[in-house]
Structures are given as C-alpha cells and as structure tokens.
Amino acid sequence: MTLFTHEALWIDSTAAGRYRFHEDHPFHPIRLALTEDLLDASGALRPDQKLQPLSEPPDEALAWIHRPDYIAAVRALSEETPAAQAVASAAQFGFEPDGDTPYFPGMHEAAAAIVTGSITAAEAVMSGQTRHALHLGGGLHHAFQDRGAGFCVYNDAAAAIRWMTRKYAAKVLYVDTDVHHGDGVQWSFYTDPDVFTFSIHETGKFLFPGSGFAHERGESSGYGACLNVPVEPYTEDDSWLESFSTALERVIRVFKPDVIVSQHGCDAHALDPLAHVHCSMRIYREMPRLIHRLAHEWTDGRWIALGGGGYEHWHVVPRAWGLLWLEMTEHPLLASIDASPVGAPLPAVWPRVVSPRRPDDLPRTWLDDTAAWAPMPRRAEIAAKNLEVLALALQHLG
C-alpha cells in the first residue's frame, strides 16, 4: 500500500484565469474565483493544501493527444494579430470568431497551462504525494485530435490519462458527469483496453455534441472499455443517481482500475442555461461521495478530479465544486450539510468577488430547497426510459 504524504491537494488554477474567450462567453473563469472564494470563506481551503503546477511545458503530452498541424494552428491563432493564413484556416480547426470556440490572444499558453495543471494532479497522485488531487481548471473534454470544440482547445483530461498510462502503465477509469457527452476523451481511447471511459449525460438526441449513445462501446481491443449512459431531458435527482450509481458500481467491478479520473461538469443542474436535465445540488453531494468510496475500495484512494462545464456561475458552480472539495478532504462541514434537506448555510460574507453581473438572489444554503420546486411532468415515464437505456448500456459488461 502506498504511503501518501497528503490526503488531498488542490492544484492552483490561477493560469486557467487566462483561458477567456470574451467577457460574454458562458465559459468564464469567474466560476473558479467564486468557488475558491466560497471554500476560503468556509475555512475549507488551507495554504498547505495548495500545490503549484509543474513548471515544464507539456509539449510532449500535447503531441500524444493532438496532431502537430492542430497544435501549430493553435499557436498561430494565439498571436495578438494572427497571420491572414492562420485566420483563413481557423474554421478548419474548429475556431470561428462567432462560434462556440473562438480563438483569442494567448490561447495556446492558457490552454497548455490547463494541461499542465491536470498532469500535475495526475503526477501528484501516481507518485504517492497525495491520494486525491483536484484541478478545477481542467476537464476540457470536447477537444479532438485535430480540432477544438465545445469551448475546449486542448484536451487536458486525455493528456493526463495518457501521462499515467505511459509513465506508470496504469489502468485508468475516466468518469464524466458533465451534462454533455465526454466525446473528446472517449474517442482518444476508443481502441485502448487500458482506459475505460464512462460518461453519463443528456442524450445526444437533443444536446451537443450529438453522441454518447449506448451502442458506443469501444472498438478493436478497446471494445467493452467504454460505457455511455444517456439520460432523458428533465431527468431528476433520483433517476440520475440510480443510473449513475448502478453503472459506476458495475464498471469498477469489471474493469478494476488503478486510478480514477473524474470530470465534474456541473451543468446537469436545473438552473443551467445550456441543457435540459433537471437535477438539484443533491447529485453534486452524492456523486463525489460514491466516487470517493469506490476509490478507497478499488484504487487505494487514487483519485484525480477535474472541473468542466457549468454555466450558472453564481448559483450552481461554486456550490457543486465546493461540495466536491469538501468530500475529497472529508471536511467536518459535511456533517452539518448532510443534517438538513437544504444543507448548512453558506458563509454570510460570500461572495466577495466583485462583478457587475452579480445577481441579487444568491443561494444561502449548500443544497437546494427542492420542496419548493414544481414537479416535472412525465416523471415516471422519464425514469422508466432511463432504466431501459441503462439496461441496454450495461449489456456488454459482465
């Protein structure tokens, strides 16, 4: 058994603050500042828990995941005034000024720094420095070998996974809980039997990126090392948690990983503006609790957690990511959160982040008062459909 120096480490995401498309873009780094502010105000993030990213550039790791011409295009488009030739080919590589993933000055440096942060988390866990590591700046799961997509330039999750398979010959279980299918990571390892990709997300019938169906199970020697659990629009907590827990328990028993990498996009919440799943903060309390338990049961605690999507910056993301860190550190605050249906009160001083977009109606408790929510129509039908899809998805697992 590895003698870990720390139980959990927080990878500094300051560099991710430079990953900013424009001020009105939904993928805004204020999410990171609000989360850190919440944990600091709660007394839940100490200086000795913070780890600075590695200093060496991730060029080798980028080349393991992305094509040389794509990396060259990203570099060219990162200039303050890109050359005409680079601008003319931008759309070919997924970058359009009016699209989801527009290029911006310093894009390569900011995206590469995010890759470095996720590799730092992987190295800290695999070297025995810590059992758990959290890099909220990471989780950019839509970037492909040859193009950017879905707000993602470089695929830091895939790079960190490849780092572990190459340097440590590790079997890696990737768990993606973003409401959008983790397509870029899946396709990076679709033929690799040593990386299992599991994604639970809103069905691609209605939501970007239009993939992640139950029949996507891997190919060649990687067949069976891929599981997708697409859920219906307006899925609520009970159905989401049943699908997630049933699938994850099965996957980990069958695959027996050495380490877990989890992506924690928190856009399956009812308030998120970019999807249609109708869950509450409850899933963001229960989901990391399950991953944490399974990590200790199966991987000697080795668990790397990354950020991801989440576009309700003030009401959802800080609480969801805050709950993740509280679980990773087994913070005493969890006892009071679990003692009430709405959780413990948030710190009265939060948020201290200054922004002209600060809403008037901020949340005041860690969890949601779902008793005040109107029940979703067709709840029973949605839950039944999710169970049907889950059974189909699990057919290829023993």
Secondary structure, 3 states (H helix, E strand, C coil): CCCCCEEEEEECCHHHHHCCCCCCCCCCCHHHHHHHHHHHHCCCCCHHHEECCCCCCCHHHHHHHCCHHHHHHHHHHCCCCCCHHHHHCCHHHCCCCCCCCCCCCCHHHHHHHHHHHHHHHHHHHHCCCEEEEEECCCCCCCCCCCCCECCECCCHHHHHHHHHHHHHCCCEEEEECCCCCCHHHHHHCCCCCCEEEEEEEECCCCCCCCCCCCCCCCCHHHCCCEEEEEECCCCCHHHHHHHHHHHHHHHHHHHCCCEEEEECCCCCECCCCCCCCCECCHHHHHHHHHHHHHHHHHCCCCEEEECCCCCCCCCCHHHHHHHHHHHHCCCCHHHHHHCCCCCCECCCCCCCCCCCCCCCCCCCECCCCHHHCCCCCCHHHHHHHHHHHHHHHHHHCC
